[in-house]
Amino acid sequence: MPEQSSLLSSPLAKEKILLVRLGEITLKGMNRHKFEQQVIRNMKHRLKDLGHFSIVQSHSRIWLEPDLASSPEGFADDSQVERVINRIKDVFGVVSVSPVWRFSGGIEAIEAMAVDFVDQLLSDGRKQTFKVESRRGLKSFPYQSPEISERIGGLLVERFSSQLTVKVKDPDFILYVEVREKNYLYSTIIKAHRGLPVGTSGTGLLLLSGGIDSPVAGYLMASRGMMIDAMYFHAYPFTSDQAREKVIHLARLISRYAGRIRLHVVNFTDIQITLRDFCPPEMMTIVMRRMMMRIADRFAEAKHLKALITGESLGQVASQTLEALVTTDQISTRPVFRPLIGLDKDDTVAIARRIGTFETSILPYEDCCTVFVAKHPKTHPSLQAALDAEKDLNIEDLVAQGLAAIETEIITPRYDDFSLEGEL
Protein backbone atom coordinates (compact mmCIF):
# COMPACT_ATOMS: atom_id res chain seq x y z
CA MET A 1 0.00 0.00 0.00
CA PRO A 2 1.38 3.43 -0.84
CA GLU A 3 2.07 5.84 1.98
CA GLN A 4 -1.07 7.70 3.06
CA SER A 5 -1.22 11.21 1.61
CA SER A 6 -3.47 14.03 2.75
CA LEU A 7 -5.77 16.02 0.53
CA LEU A 8 -3.47 19.03 0.63
CA SER A 9 -0.15 17.18 0.21
CA SER A 10 -0.95 15.00 -2.80
CA PRO A 11 1.76 15.23 -5.51
CA LEU A 12 -0.99 15.82 -8.07
CA ALA A 13 -2.84 19.13 -8.10
CA LYS A 14 -6.49 18.81 -7.13
CA GLU A 15 -9.25 20.94 -5.68
CA LYS A 16 -12.12 20.03 -3.40
CA ILE A 17 -15.43 21.37 -4.67
CA LEU A 18 -19.08 20.49 -4.16
CA LEU A 19 -21.34 18.83 -6.72
CA VAL A 20 -24.99 19.83 -6.20
CA ARG A 21 -27.60 17.82 -8.11
CA LEU A 22 -30.94 19.22 -9.17
CA GLY A 23 -34.07 17.14 -9.65
CA GLU A 24 -37.64 18.08 -10.50
CA ILE A 25 -36.74 21.56 -11.72
CA THR A 26 -34.83 20.06 -14.66
CA LEU A 27 -38.21 18.97 -16.11
CA LYS A 28 -39.59 22.50 -16.32
CA GLY A 29 -39.08 23.02 -20.06
CA MET A 30 -38.87 26.63 -21.21
CA ASN A 31 -39.22 27.93 -17.61
CA ARG A 32 -36.39 25.76 -16.34
CA HIS A 33 -33.85 28.59 -16.14
CA LYS A 34 -36.12 30.54 -13.77
CA PHE A 35 -36.18 27.65 -11.32
CA GLU A 36 -32.42 27.12 -11.65
CA GLN A 37 -31.69 30.78 -11.02
CA GLN A 38 -33.99 30.77 -7.98
CA VAL A 39 -32.28 27.76 -6.40
CA ILE A 40 -28.90 29.42 -6.96
CA ARG A 41 -30.15 32.64 -5.34
CA ASN A 42 -31.43 30.62 -2.39
CA MET A 43 -28.09 28.84 -2.06
CA LYS A 44 -26.17 32.12 -2.08
CA HIS A 45 -28.49 33.55 0.57
CA ARG A 46 -27.93 30.53 2.82
CA LEU A 47 -24.15 30.80 2.47
CA LYS A 48 -23.68 34.56 2.70
CA ASP A 49 -22.26 34.50 6.24
CA LEU A 50 -19.77 31.75 5.34
CA GLY A 51 -17.91 33.69 2.65
CA HIS A 52 -18.05 34.21 -1.10
CA PHE A 53 -18.64 31.26 -3.40
CA SER A 54 -18.55 30.58 -7.11
CA ILE A 55 -21.74 28.76 -8.13
CA VAL A 56 -21.85 27.51 -11.72
CA GLN A 57 -24.83 25.66 -13.21
CA SER A 58 -24.39 23.10 -15.99
CA HIS A 59 -27.22 20.86 -17.21
CA SER A 60 -28.84 19.31 -14.10
CA ARG A 61 -25.88 20.06 -11.85
CA ILE A 62 -24.34 22.92 -9.94
CA TRP A 63 -20.65 23.18 -9.10
CA LEU A 64 -19.86 25.14 -5.95
CA GLU A 65 -16.49 26.28 -4.63
CA PRO A 66 -15.04 29.19 -2.66
CA ASP A 67 -14.51 32.30 -4.78
CA LEU A 68 -10.83 32.33 -5.72
CA ALA A 69 -10.55 36.11 -5.22
CA SER A 70 -11.38 35.77 -1.52
CA SER A 71 -10.18 32.17 -0.92
CA PRO A 72 -7.39 31.35 -3.41
CA GLU A 73 -6.64 28.08 -1.60
CA GLY A 74 -10.24 26.87 -1.82
CA PHE A 75 -11.96 25.23 1.14
CA ALA A 76 -9.93 25.80 4.27
CA ASP A 77 -10.66 22.38 5.79
CA ASP A 78 -13.24 19.60 5.96
CA SER A 79 -15.19 21.39 8.70
CA GLN A 80 -15.88 24.26 6.30
CA VAL A 81 -17.02 21.76 3.66
CA GLU A 82 -19.40 20.22 6.19
CA ARG A 83 -20.84 23.60 7.16
CA VAL A 84 -21.53 24.44 3.52
CA ILE A 85 -23.10 21.04 2.81
CA ASN A 86 -25.21 21.39 5.94
CA ARG A 87 -26.72 24.59 4.52
CA ILE A 88 -27.08 23.46 0.90
CA LYS A 89 -28.78 20.12 1.58
CA ASP A 90 -31.76 21.97 3.10
CA VAL A 91 -32.36 24.19 0.07
CA PHE A 92 -35.47 22.96 -1.72
CA GLY A 93 -34.75 22.02 -5.32
CA VAL A 94 -31.52 20.24 -4.38
CA VAL A 95 -31.57 16.44 -4.65
CA SER A 96 -28.14 15.64 -3.24
CA VAL A 97 -24.67 17.04 -2.55
CA SER A 98 -21.23 15.43 -2.92
CA PRO A 99 -17.75 16.63 -1.92
CA VAL A 100 -15.64 16.06 -5.04
CA TRP A 101 -12.00 16.10 -6.08
CA ARG A 102 -11.49 18.00 -9.33
CA PHE A 103 -8.27 17.67 -11.32
CA SER A 104 -6.82 17.66 -14.84
CA GLY A 105 -5.06 14.95 -16.83
CA GLY A 106 -5.56 11.69 -18.68
CA ILE A 107 -6.14 8.14 -17.52
CA GLU A 108 -2.83 8.05 -15.63
CA ALA A 109 -3.89 11.06 -13.55
CA ILE A 110 -7.24 9.42 -12.82
CA GLU A 111 -5.48 6.26 -11.69
CA ALA A 112 -3.10 8.14 -9.39
CA MET A 113 -5.94 10.17 -7.89
CA ALA A 114 -8.07 7.07 -7.38
CA VAL A 115 -5.27 5.40 -5.45
CA ASP A 116 -4.77 8.53 -3.32
CA PHE A 117 -8.51 8.90 -2.74
CA VAL A 118 -9.08 5.29 -1.71
CA ASP A 119 -5.95 5.34 0.45
CA GLN A 120 -7.64 7.98 2.59
CA LEU A 121 -10.93 6.07 2.71
CA LEU A 122 -9.10 2.99 4.01
CA SER A 123 -7.02 4.83 6.60
CA ASP A 124 -8.82 3.10 9.48
CA GLY A 125 -7.61 -0.32 8.32
CA ARG A 126 -11.04 -1.90 7.89
CA LYS A 127 -11.67 -4.33 5.07
CA GLN A 128 -14.24 -2.98 2.63
CA THR A 129 -16.05 -3.89 -0.54
CA PHE A 130 -16.38 -1.48 -3.46
CA LYS A 131 -17.17 -0.92 -7.09
CA VAL A 132 -16.34 1.80 -9.60
CA GLU A 133 -18.94 3.69 -11.61
CA SER A 134 -17.69 5.91 -14.43
CA ARG A 135 -19.28 8.47 -16.70
CA ARG A 136 -17.50 9.83 -19.76
CA GLY A 137 -18.94 13.23 -20.66
CA LEU A 138 -15.93 14.18 -22.79
CA LYS A 139 -16.34 12.16 -25.96
CA SER A 140 -12.76 12.77 -27.08
CA PHE A 141 -11.46 10.87 -24.05
CA PRO A 142 -9.89 7.65 -25.42
CA TYR A 143 -11.55 5.28 -22.92
CA GLN A 144 -15.28 4.61 -22.67
CA SER A 145 -17.07 4.45 -19.31
CA PRO A 146 -16.90 0.63 -18.82
CA GLU A 147 -13.20 0.64 -19.70
CA ILE A 148 -12.48 3.39 -17.17
CA SER A 149 -14.31 1.46 -14.44
CA GLU A 150 -12.54 -1.79 -15.27
CA ARG A 151 -9.12 -0.19 -15.36
CA ILE A 152 -9.53 1.78 -12.11
CA GLY A 153 -11.17 -1.15 -10.31
CA GLY A 154 -8.39 -3.53 -11.30
CA LEU A 155 -5.71 -1.11 -10.15
CA LEU A 156 -7.37 -0.62 -6.76
CA VAL A 157 -7.73 -4.34 -6.14
CA GLU A 158 -4.04 -4.77 -7.00
CA ARG A 159 -2.87 -1.91 -4.77
CA PHE A 160 -5.15 -2.66 -1.80
CA SER A 161 -5.46 -6.44 -2.05
CA SER A 162 -5.48 -6.94 1.73
CA GLN A 163 -8.36 -4.52 2.30
CA LEU A 164 -10.49 -4.27 -0.84
CA THR A 165 -12.68 -6.70 -2.73
CA VAL A 166 -15.09 -5.97 -5.55
CA LYS A 167 -18.80 -6.29 -4.81
CA VAL A 168 -21.16 -5.15 -7.54
CA LYS A 169 -24.37 -5.21 -5.47
CA ASP A 170 -24.55 -3.10 -2.29
CA PRO A 171 -20.81 -2.50 -1.70
CA ASP A 172 -19.46 -0.57 1.27
CA PHE A 173 -18.63 2.31 -1.03
CA ILE A 174 -18.79 3.30 -4.68
CA LEU A 175 -15.99 5.26 -6.30
CA TYR A 176 -17.55 7.59 -8.85
CA VAL A 177 -15.39 8.79 -11.74
CA GLU A 178 -16.56 11.50 -14.12
CA VAL A 179 -14.59 12.68 -17.13
CA ARG A 180 -15.58 16.07 -18.51
CA GLU A 181 -13.41 19.08 -19.36
CA LYS A 182 -11.77 18.10 -16.08
CA ASN A 183 -11.94 14.88 -14.05
CA TYR A 184 -13.98 14.33 -10.88
CA LEU A 185 -13.73 11.71 -8.12
CA TYR A 186 -16.10 11.19 -5.20
CA SER A 187 -17.71 8.49 -3.09
CA THR A 188 -20.21 10.31 -0.87
CA ILE A 189 -23.73 11.34 -1.87
CA ILE A 190 -25.64 13.25 0.80
CA LYS A 191 -29.37 13.24 0.16
CA ALA A 192 -31.27 16.53 0.24
CA HIS A 193 -34.97 17.43 0.43
CA ARG A 194 -35.74 17.73 -3.31
CA GLY A 195 -38.87 19.76 -4.17
CA LEU A 196 -39.03 23.18 -5.85
CA PRO A 197 -36.99 26.25 -4.83
CA VAL A 198 -38.78 28.53 -2.40
CA GLY A 199 -39.92 31.65 -4.21
CA THR A 200 -41.30 29.96 -7.33
CA SER A 201 -44.88 29.31 -6.13
CA GLY A 202 -46.12 32.49 -4.48
CA THR A 203 -46.69 33.12 -0.77
CA GLY A 204 -49.13 31.47 1.65
CA LEU A 205 -50.19 32.09 5.25
CA LEU A 206 -49.62 29.12 7.57
CA LEU A 207 -51.89 28.81 10.61
CA LEU A 208 -49.14 27.73 12.98
CA SER A 209 -49.97 26.16 16.33
CA GLY A 210 -47.65 24.51 18.81
CA GLY A 211 -48.57 21.00 17.71
CA ILE A 212 -46.94 18.42 15.48
CA ASP A 213 -49.01 18.93 12.33
CA SER A 214 -48.86 22.57 11.29
CA PRO A 215 -45.03 22.86 11.20
CA VAL A 216 -44.97 19.81 8.91
CA ALA A 217 -47.64 21.41 6.72
CA GLY A 218 -45.50 24.54 6.41
CA TYR A 219 -42.45 22.48 5.50
CA LEU A 220 -44.37 20.56 2.83
CA MET A 221 -45.77 23.70 1.19
CA ALA A 222 -42.32 25.31 1.23
CA SER A 223 -41.05 22.17 -0.51
CA ARG A 224 -43.42 23.03 -3.38
CA GLY A 225 -41.74 26.42 -3.78
CA MET A 226 -44.12 28.47 -1.63
CA MET A 227 -42.84 31.30 0.55
CA ILE A 228 -44.35 31.14 4.03
CA ASP A 229 -45.84 33.71 6.38
CA ALA A 230 -47.23 32.27 9.62
CA MET A 231 -50.02 33.29 12.01
CA TYR A 232 -50.30 32.16 15.63
CA PHE A 233 -53.30 32.82 17.89
CA HIS A 234 -52.13 33.53 21.43
CA ALA A 235 -54.54 33.57 24.39
CA TYR A 236 -52.53 34.72 27.40
CA PRO A 237 -52.97 33.95 30.30
CA PHE A 238 -54.94 30.85 29.23
CA THR A 239 -51.88 29.95 27.18
CA SER A 240 -48.46 30.73 28.63
CA ASP A 241 -45.57 32.78 27.30
CA GLN A 242 -43.73 29.45 26.98
CA ALA A 243 -46.37 28.42 24.44
CA ARG A 244 -45.60 31.52 22.40
CA GLU A 245 -41.85 30.91 22.62
CA LYS A 246 -42.45 27.32 21.53
CA VAL A 247 -44.21 28.54 18.38
CA ILE A 248 -41.43 31.05 17.67
CA HIS A 249 -38.91 28.22 17.92
CA LEU A 250 -41.01 26.05 15.60
CA ALA A 251 -41.10 28.89 13.08
CA ARG A 252 -37.33 29.17 13.33
CA LEU A 253 -36.95 25.44 12.69
CA ILE A 254 -39.19 25.67 9.60
CA SER A 255 -37.22 28.70 8.39
CA ARG A 256 -34.20 26.45 7.95
CA TYR A 257 -35.99 25.06 4.92
CA ALA A 258 -38.42 27.85 4.02
CA GLY A 259 -36.13 30.85 4.53
CA ARG A 260 -37.24 33.99 6.35
CA ILE A 261 -40.72 33.77 7.89
CA ARG A 262 -42.85 36.66 9.09
CA LEU A 263 -44.65 35.34 12.18
CA HIS A 264 -47.85 37.26 12.97
CA VAL A 265 -49.06 36.75 16.56
CA VAL A 266 -52.77 37.52 17.14
CA ASN A 267 -53.93 38.46 20.64
CA PHE A 268 -56.89 36.07 20.80
CA THR A 269 -57.75 36.18 24.50
CA ASP A 270 -60.73 38.55 24.53
CA ILE A 271 -62.11 37.05 21.32
CA GLN A 272 -61.95 33.57 22.78
CA ILE A 273 -63.70 34.70 25.98
CA THR A 274 -66.49 36.22 23.89
CA LEU A 275 -66.88 32.99 21.92
CA ARG A 276 -67.08 31.04 25.18
CA ASP A 277 -69.75 33.36 26.58
CA PHE A 278 -72.02 33.44 23.53
CA CYS A 279 -71.60 30.08 21.77
CA PRO A 280 -73.04 26.65 22.63
CA PRO A 281 -70.22 24.61 24.21
CA GLU A 282 -70.51 21.76 21.69
CA MET A 283 -69.98 24.28 18.83
CA MET A 284 -67.08 26.16 20.45
CA THR A 285 -64.36 24.37 18.49
CA ILE A 286 -65.89 24.89 15.06
CA VAL A 287 -66.85 28.53 15.79
CA MET A 288 -63.33 29.24 17.04
CA ARG A 289 -61.83 27.69 13.90
CA ARG A 290 -64.14 29.78 11.72
CA MET A 291 -63.11 32.94 13.60
CA MET A 292 -59.42 32.12 13.13
CA MET A 293 -60.05 31.50 9.44
CA ARG A 294 -61.85 34.86 9.11
CA ILE A 295 -58.97 36.76 10.68
CA ALA A 296 -56.35 34.86 8.67
CA ASP A 297 -58.25 35.30 5.41
CA ARG A 298 -58.76 39.03 5.93
CA PHE A 299 -55.10 39.46 6.88
CA ALA A 300 -53.94 37.44 3.87
CA GLU A 301 -56.05 39.62 1.59
CA ALA A 302 -54.46 42.79 2.95
CA LYS A 303 -50.94 41.36 2.59
CA HIS A 304 -51.52 39.82 -0.86
CA LEU A 305 -50.96 36.26 0.37
CA LYS A 306 -52.52 33.85 -2.10
CA ALA A 307 -53.53 30.89 0.09
CA LEU A 308 -54.05 29.68 3.65
CA ILE A 309 -52.22 26.58 4.93
CA THR A 310 -53.31 24.35 7.82
CA GLY A 311 -52.10 21.10 9.32
CA GLU A 312 -55.49 19.39 9.31
CA SER A 313 -55.87 15.70 8.44
CA LEU A 314 -59.24 14.25 7.52
CA GLY A 315 -60.97 12.63 10.49
CA GLN A 316 -58.05 13.07 12.89
CA VAL A 317 -60.03 15.04 15.52
CA ALA A 318 -63.56 16.38 15.92
CA SER A 319 -62.81 19.64 14.09
CA GLN A 320 -61.36 17.77 11.11
CA THR A 321 -64.32 15.72 9.92
CA LEU A 322 -65.43 16.38 6.37
CA GLU A 323 -68.44 18.39 7.56
CA ALA A 324 -66.30 20.48 9.92
CA LEU A 325 -63.75 21.23 7.18
CA VAL A 326 -66.47 22.22 4.72
CA THR A 327 -68.06 24.49 7.32
CA THR A 328 -64.69 26.10 8.06
CA ASP A 329 -63.76 26.49 4.38
CA GLN A 330 -66.95 28.44 3.76
CA ILE A 331 -65.28 31.38 5.51
CA SER A 332 -62.21 31.71 3.28
CA THR A 333 -62.11 33.67 0.03
CA ARG A 334 -58.85 32.01 -1.01
CA PRO A 335 -57.78 28.37 -1.30
CA VAL A 336 -56.98 26.47 1.89
CA PHE A 337 -54.07 24.06 1.39
CA ARG A 338 -53.99 21.01 3.68
CA PRO A 339 -50.93 18.98 2.65
CA LEU A 340 -51.50 16.47 5.49
CA ILE A 341 -55.13 15.79 4.58
CA GLY A 342 -54.58 12.13 3.66
CA LEU A 343 -51.63 11.30 5.91
CA ASP A 344 -51.68 8.90 8.83
CA LYS A 345 -50.48 10.48 12.10
CA ASP A 346 -47.44 8.19 12.14
CA ASP A 347 -46.45 9.51 8.71
CA THR A 348 -46.69 13.09 9.95
CA VAL A 349 -44.65 12.26 13.05
CA ALA A 350 -41.98 10.65 10.86
CA ILE A 351 -41.65 13.85 8.83
CA ALA A 352 -41.60 15.97 11.99
CA ARG A 353 -38.75 13.86 13.37
CA ARG A 354 -36.83 14.09 10.10
CA ILE A 355 -37.05 17.88 9.85
CA GLY A 356 -36.31 18.45 13.54
CA THR A 357 -39.64 19.87 14.77
CA PHE A 358 -41.02 16.89 16.70
CA GLU A 359 -39.19 17.36 20.01
CA THR A 360 -40.27 21.00 20.18
CA SER A 361 -43.86 20.23 19.16
CA ILE A 362 -44.37 17.79 22.05
CA LEU A 363 -43.24 20.23 24.74
CA PRO A 364 -46.14 20.48 27.25
CA TYR A 365 -47.23 24.05 26.52
CA GLU A 366 -50.82 24.12 25.25
CA ASP A 367 -52.06 26.48 22.56
CA CYS A 368 -55.42 28.26 22.42
CA CYS A 369 -57.10 25.41 20.53
CA THR A 370 -57.12 23.37 23.73
CA VAL A 371 -58.79 26.10 25.83
CA PHE A 372 -62.54 25.92 26.56
CA VAL A 373 -62.94 22.73 24.53
CA ALA A 374 -66.20 20.87 25.22
CA LYS A 375 -66.17 17.27 26.43
CA HIS A 376 -68.45 16.30 23.55
CA PRO A 377 -67.86 18.67 20.62
CA LYS A 378 -70.08 18.56 17.57
CA THR A 379 -68.30 16.28 15.11
CA HIS A 380 -70.50 16.69 12.02
CA PRO A 381 -71.65 20.31 12.11
CA SER A 382 -73.74 21.71 9.31
CA LEU A 383 -73.22 25.20 7.96
CA GLN A 384 -76.59 26.18 9.38
CA ALA A 385 -75.59 24.90 12.82
CA ALA A 386 -72.48 27.08 12.69
CA LEU A 387 -74.48 30.13 11.63
CA ASP A 388 -76.95 29.53 14.46
CA ALA A 389 -74.06 29.24 16.94
CA GLU A 390 -72.67 32.59 15.75
CA LYS A 391 -75.95 34.51 15.70
CA ASP A 392 -75.26 36.43 18.92
CA LEU A 393 -71.73 37.44 17.87
CA ASN A 394 -70.71 40.73 16.26
CA ILE A 395 -68.48 39.01 13.72
CA GLU A 396 -67.06 42.12 12.07
CA ASP A 397 -66.13 43.71 15.40
CA LEU A 398 -64.36 40.52 16.53
CA VAL A 399 -62.42 40.24 13.25
CA ALA A 400 -61.41 43.90 13.48
CA GLN A 401 -60.36 43.33 17.09
CA GLY A 402 -58.13 40.46 16.02
CA LEU A 403 -56.57 42.35 13.13
CA ALA A 404 -55.84 45.33 15.38
CA ALA A 405 -53.90 43.22 17.88
CA ILE A 406 -51.21 41.57 15.74
CA GLU A 407 -47.50 41.62 16.52
CA THR A 408 -45.11 40.59 13.76
CA GLU A 409 -41.70 38.99 14.30
CA ILE A 410 -39.16 38.30 11.56
CA ILE A 411 -37.89 34.75 11.97
CA THR A 412 -34.59 33.71 10.38
CA PRO A 413 -32.84 30.35 10.65
CA ARG A 414 -30.11 29.51 13.12
CA TYR A 415 -27.82 26.81 11.84
CA ASP A 416 -25.72 25.92 14.88
CA ASP A 417 -28.39 23.51 16.19
CA PHE A 418 -28.13 21.21 13.16
CA SER A 419 -25.66 18.65 11.88
CA LEU A 420 -25.32 16.18 9.03
CA GLU A 421 -26.54 13.37 11.25
CA GLY A 422 -29.78 11.57 10.37
CA GLU A 423 -31.24 10.02 7.26
CA LEU A 424 -33.45 11.77 4.76
Secondary structure, 3 states (H helix, E strand, C coil): CCCCCCCCCCCCCCEEEEEEEECHHHHCHHHHHHHHHHHHHHHHHHHHHHCCEEEEEECCEEEEEECCCCCCCCCCCHHHHHHHHHHHCCCCCEEEEEEEEEECCCHHHHHHHHHHHHHHHCCCCCCEEEEEEEEECCCCCCCCHHHHHHHHHHHHHHHCCCCEEECCCCCCEEEEEEECCCEEEECCCEECCCCECCCCCCEEEEECCCCCHHHHHHHHHHCECCEEEEEEEECCCCCCHHHHHHHHHHHHHHHHHHCCEEEEEEECHHHHHHHHHHCCHHHHHHHHHHHHHHHHHHHHHHCCCCEEECCCCCCCCHHHCHHHHHHHHCCCCCCEECCCCCCCHHHHHHHHHHHCCHHHHCCCCCCHHHCCCCCCCCCCCCHHHHHHHCCCCCHHHHHHHHHHCEEEEEECCCCCCCCCCCCC
